[in-house]
Amino acid sequence: MTDATTGTEAAGTDATGTDATGTDWAAWQRSWDRQQEWYMPDREDRFRVMLDMVEALVGPEPRVLDLACGTGSITDRLLRRFPNATSTGVDLDPALLAIAAGTFAGDDRVTLVTADLKDPAWTEALPYDTYDAVLTATALHWLHSEPLAALYGQLAGLVRDGGVLMNADHMIDPDTPRINAAERARRHARMDREKAAGVLDWADWWALAAKDPVLAGPTARRFEIYGEHADGDMPAPRWHAEALRAAGFGEARTVWASPSDTLLLAVK
């Protein structure tokens, strides 16, 4: 695994996922997955459909941009399913990127890039000019609608003709307030039960990271960058589809949905 920001190779991990620092990166990945699944119990379903559509539209050896990659959840599943794929993971979060770097150390199929998607020049840090697929999940709600539309325009320039962009996220339809309220109440009732049983939430997980000798520094920097909470928008799926078509994609629509989340697919 190469860090495209520095051009250096990350230190390797052993068969258990532990590196020279003694950090068990595989355990951190599992912990992150469990925390995310508390919010999205059908998280694996949308990853499966995402990769189904990658295979259907661009084949089993794609060059992928894992946008706002976090710990590399998409990249991990991509490479397990498609061993000949390559992935460029882009994020700004130093703690989550540290976990990704530990996880994929020594894997030359993966390049990690530190970049701010709000910076108009962020694409200059990428190792490739074009990609078969841009994949992102539970990340772009950090952006307000105007910068998100601008980002979609940049991504249209990175996706090759016939390539795809997929965004899986919480997309709220303002035309269905009763459905929204019922779904939210049911979801939060489940979350409350699981929290009482000891499941870690977002704040609990970050509190653990802040106490870890290796992740404490990156976690502190992470909160300096982002603060405590996202302040972006969560527009309806149709807004995303219209914005993607306006950005230059030929087709865009929902290909998977749960009561609370949507996977939006656009084809260049």
N, C-alpha and C positions, 0 to 999 in steps of 0.2 A: 504494500500500500504506500503510495506516494502522497506527501503533503505538497500540493501544487503551490501553496503560498511560499514555502521555503525551498521546495525542490529536493527535500531530504526524504530518506526512507525511514519509516517508523520502526522502533524496536520491535522484535518479534515476540510472539506469545508462544507458550508451550501447548501441549495437547489439551490441557485443562482450561485454556483461555487465560492463563496467568502470565504476566510479563515480568521483566526484571525488577519492577517496583514492588512486586508481590500483590499487585491488584488483580482480582478475578473479574476480568471484563465481561465474561460470559454471565456471571452472576448479576452484574449491573444491568446487562441487557435484559435478563429475565425479570429483574425488579422493575425496570422501566415498562416492560410489556404488561406486567400485572397492574401497575398503577394506571396505565392508559386504558386497559380493559375494564377498569372500574367505571370509567366514563363511557366506554364504547364496548359493550360485551360482544358485539358482532364485528369487532375490528378485523378479525381474520377473514371474515366473509368478504369484506370489501377489498382486502389485499388480494384474495383469490380471484375475484372478478377483474380487478385491475390487471393482474398478470395474464388472465385469460384473454383480455382484450389486447394486451401487448402482443401476445402470440398470434392472435387472429389477424392483426393489422400490420405488424412489422416483423413477425417471425421470432424464432427462438434464440437468436444471437444479437439482441439489440444493444446499441449504444444508448445508455440511459443517463439523463440528468435527474438526480434525486434532489429535488428542490426543497430547501429548508429541511435538510435530511435528518436533523437531530442525531440520535444515536445510530442511525443507519438502518432503521426497521425495514424500509422498503428494499434497500440494497441487500440486506441479509436474505430476505425472501426471494428476491430476484435471482441471486446467484445460486441459491439452493435449487431453484426450479430450472434455471437456465445457466448451466455452468460456463457456457461460452459467451455470456453477456459481459459487458463492461459498464461501470457506473462511475459517474462524477457526483460526489455528494457536496452540496453547497449549504453552508449555514454560517451564522454569526455567533452562535452560542458556544463559548469556549468549553463549558463543562460537557455538554452533549457531544461536541466534536472530540473531546478527549476520550469519551467512551467509544465513539466510532473509530477513532485512530487505534485504540487498544484492540478493538474487536477485529479490525481488518488488517492489522499489522502483518506485513509480509505477503499480502495478496495484491499482485500487480494488476488485477482487474479493477481495482478501486483507487480512485484519486479523490482526496478531500480538499476542498477549497474554503477558506475563510473569506466571506464576502457579505456585505450588507445589501439586501435586495432593494433597499430604498435609494442606494447610490446608483445614479444612471450609468456609471461605468463598471458595474459589477461583472458584466459579461466578459470584460477584458481579462479577468483572472482565470477563465475556463481553459482547459487544455484542448478543446475542440471547437470548431466553428459551427457545427451542426450536430443534431442528435436525432435518433429514431423516435425517442420517446422522452417526454418530460413528465415525471411523476411526483406528486406531492400529496400529503395527507395531514390533516389536522394542524395546519400551519398558516395558511394565508388569511385566516380570519384575524390575524394580527394587523392586517392592512385595511385602511379605509378604502372605499370604493374607487376613488379617483386614482390613487397610486396603484391599486390592484389592476385597474384597467390599463394603466401605463405598463405595468409588468407583463400583462398578457400580450401587449404589443411587442415587447422585447422578446418574449418567448416565441411568438409567431416567427420572428426572424431566426431563431435557433433551431426550430423544428423543420426537418427536411420535408419536401413535398411528399405527401402520403404518410408522413409521421403523425404522432399523436401527442396530445397533452391530456393528462388526467388529474383532476383535483378532487380529492375526497375530503369533505369537511361538513361542518354544521351550517346548513343553509336554511334560513327561516323564511317561510312564505307568509307575508303579512296579510294575505287574503283569507287565512284559515286560523283566526285567533282561538276559536274553541278547541279545534284539533291540537293546536300548539300547546294550549294550556293543559289539556288532558295528558298529552304525551309528556310534557315537562313534569307534571305531578307524579305520574307513574314512574318515570325515570328517577326522579329524586327520592321517591319512596324506596325503590330498590337500592339506590346508592346509600341511603341512610341505614338500611338493614346491614349492608355489607360493611359499611364503615364501623358500625357497632360491633361487628364480628372481627374487626382488626385489619381491614384492608387499608393500605396506605393511600391517602389522597395526594394531590399535587404538592401541597405545603409540607406534608409529612415526608414525602420523597426527597424534596429539596433540603429539608432539615437534615436528613441522613447524609446526603451528598456533602453538605457543608461541614460535617464532622469527619469526613474521610480525609486522611492525610494527603492523598494524591488529588482529590477532587475539590478540596476546600478552596484553594486559590482560584481555579477556574470558575467555581460556583460564585464566589464573591464578585468576580469580574462580570459574570453573567447578569447578576442583579444590578450592577452598575449600568449595564447596557439597556436592559429591558424593564427594570422595576419589577413590581409584583404581579401585574395583571396586563392582559391584552386590552387594547382600547379600540380595536378595529371594528369593521362592520361585518354583518352576516347576511348579505343579500340573498334573495330567493334564487333557486336554480335557474329560472328563466333569465335572471339578470346576468348570471355567469355565461349562459349560452349566448345571449345577445352580445355581451362584451367580447367573447371569444370570436364570434363571427365578424364583429366590427374590427377586431384586431388583425384579421386576415385568414382565419380558419374557415374551411369550406363547410363543415358540418359540426354541430355541437348539440349534445343532448345528454340527459341522465341515462346511465346504463345500470345503475344499482341504487337502491335507496332502502334505508331502514326508517322507522318512525321519526328518527331525529337527524339522520345524516344522509348525505347524497354523494354519489360518485358521478362527476360530470366528465364526459369524454368529448374531446374536440379532435377532428382530423384536418390536417393541413391540405 
